[in-house]
């Protein structure tokens, strides 16, 4: 009787520990967990005179390695997936994810806002990279959301403070702030700085408008 395939929520930059646990179970089910943990090493390249069995062992490992890497990547939302597609080794991919996301709850919300304030479209190359950088910082900020206290044993309600998640309006503010202040973007900025237009928009809708505007500017230059 076949076992039920584990399904997990795609990783969006938050709740890393929960996602990593579910992903580890999925990799175990696929019998490739040892590859990312380093105890299922790649066999040495077979010499020309090696047996078919030895050659088959390498081919089998390469297939399982591909399963491990693709499973991890397919378990991410597209924007995060795009950042890690360049990592070809499954074990390295897993380690690169572990390092930043495990420590993110310790991030300083003021530093995150400072970083957001400094992101500029012209420094990112294109709208996709620009929006992705801002999106990751917003997710970093939201990791810090929730009850917070300087003393873990404190019971006085006055000593505890709640950090609210970043609103969509603030997210939109950062998306608009990094746009060049020049004639090419002037009409777009005038439209988006309209408070009523902003209040009814979502960050994704703003990104879509940015992409369309960037394409229009590119056509006019060609």
SVG drawing of the C-alpha trace seen along z (x, -y; Angstrom):
<svg xmlns="http://www.w3.org/2000/svg" viewBox="-10 -66 50 71">
<polyline fill="none" stroke="black" stroke-width="0.4" points="0.0,0.0 1.5,-3.4 2.1,-6.0 0.4,-9.4 2.6,-12.1 3.3,-14.9 2.2,-18.3 3.6,-21.5 2.9,-25.3 5.4,-27.0 8.1,-29.0 7.4,-32.7 10.2,-33.9 8.3,-33.5 7.9,-30.6 11.1,-29.0 11.4,-26.5 7.9,-25.1 8.6,-25.0 12.1,-23.3 10.6,-20.6 7.9,-19.8 10.4,-19.9 12.7,-17.5 9.9,-15.1 9.1,-15.4 12.8,-14.8 12.8,-11.8 9.7,-10.4 11.5,-10.7 14.6,-9.0 16.9,-11.9 17.3,-13.6 20.7,-12.1 22.0,-14.1 21.2,-17.5 22.6,-16.4 25.9,-15.2 25.8,-11.5 24.8,-10.4 27.8,-11.6 28.3,-11.6 30.1,-8.6 33.5,-9.2 33.5,-9.5 34.0,-6.0 37.0,-5.1 36.7,-3.9 37.2,-0.3 34.7,-0.2 31.7,2.1 28.2,1.2 27.1,1.5 29.6,-1.2 28.5,-3.5 24.8,-2.9 25.5,-4.0 26.7,-7.4 23.7,-7.8 21.3,-6.8 22.9,-9.4 22.7,-12.1 19.0,-11.3 18.3,-11.5 20.3,-14.7 18.1,-16.2 15.0,-15.1 16.4,-16.7 17.2,-20.0 14.0,-20.4 11.9,-19.4 13.4,-22.2 13.1,-24.8 9.5,-23.8 8.7,-24.3 9.4,-28.0 7.3,-30.9 8.6,-32.1 10.4,-35.2 12.4,-33.3 12.9,-30.4 14.4,-32.8 17.0,-33.9 18.2,-30.3 17.9,-28.8 21.6,-29.6 22.7,-27.1 23.2,-23.8 24.2,-21.7 21.3,-20.5 23.3,-20.4 24.6,-23.9 21.1,-25.1 19.8,-23.8 22.6,-25.4 22.2,-28.8 18.5,-28.8 19.3,-27.8 21.8,-30.6 19.7,-33.7 16.2,-32.5 17.0,-30.9 18.3,-34.2 15.6,-36.5 13.4,-36.8 16.4,-38.6 16.4,-41.3 16.0,-44.9 12.9,-46.5 14.6,-49.9 17.5,-48.5 15.0,-46.8 13.1,-50.1 16.4,-51.9 17.3,-49.3 13.9,-49.7 14.4,-53.4 17.7,-53.0 16.5,-50.6 16.4,-52.4 15.1,-51.1 18.2,-52.2 20.4,-50.2 18.5,-47.0 18.6,-46.7 14.9,-46.1 11.5,-46.2 11.5,-42.5 14.7,-42.7 13.6,-46.0 10.2,-44.6 11.8,-41.3 14.3,-43.1 11.6,-45.2 9.3,-42.2 12.1,-40.2 12.7,-43.1 8.9,-43.4 8.8,-39.7 11.9,-40.2 10.0,-42.9 6.9,-40.8 9.0,-38.0 9.5,-40.4 5.8,-41.1 3.9,-39.9 4.3,-40.4 7.8,-41.4 9.5,-42.2 13.0,-42.9 12.6,-40.6 11.3,-37.1 10.1,-36.6 8.3,-39.9 4.6,-39.7 3.8,-43.4 1.7,-44.3 3.4,-47.7 6.7,-46.0 5.4,-44.1 5.0,-45.8 3.3,-44.4 4.9,-45.0 2.2,-45.1 2.9,-43.6 3.7,-46.1 0.6,-47.5 0.2,-47.3 0.2,-51.0 3.6,-51.2 4.8,-48.5 3.5,-50.6 5.3,-53.6 8.6,-51.9 7.8,-50.7 7.1,-54.3 9.9,-55.9 12.7,-54.2 11.4,-55.2 13.6,-57.8 12.4,-61.4 12.7,-62.3 10.5,-63.1 10.2,-59.5 8.5,-58.4 6.8,-61.8 3.3,-60.9 3.4,-57.5 4.5,-59.1 1.9,-61.8 -0.8,-59.1 0.6,-56.8 1.1,-59.6 -2.7,-60.3 -3.8,-59.1 -7.2,-57.8 -5.4,-55.7 -3.0,-54.3 -5.6,-53.4 -7.4,-51.1 -4.3,-49.4 -2.3,-46.4 1.5,-46.1 1.2,-43.5 -0.9,-45.9 1.7,-48.6 4.4,-46.2 2.3,-45.3 2.0,-49.0 5.7,-49.5 6.5,-46.7 4.2,-48.1 5.7,-51.6 9.2,-50.3 8.3,-48.5 6.8,-51.7 9.9,-53.6 12.1,-51.0 9.9,-51.0 10.2,-54.8 13.9,-54.6 14.2,-52.0"/>
</svg>
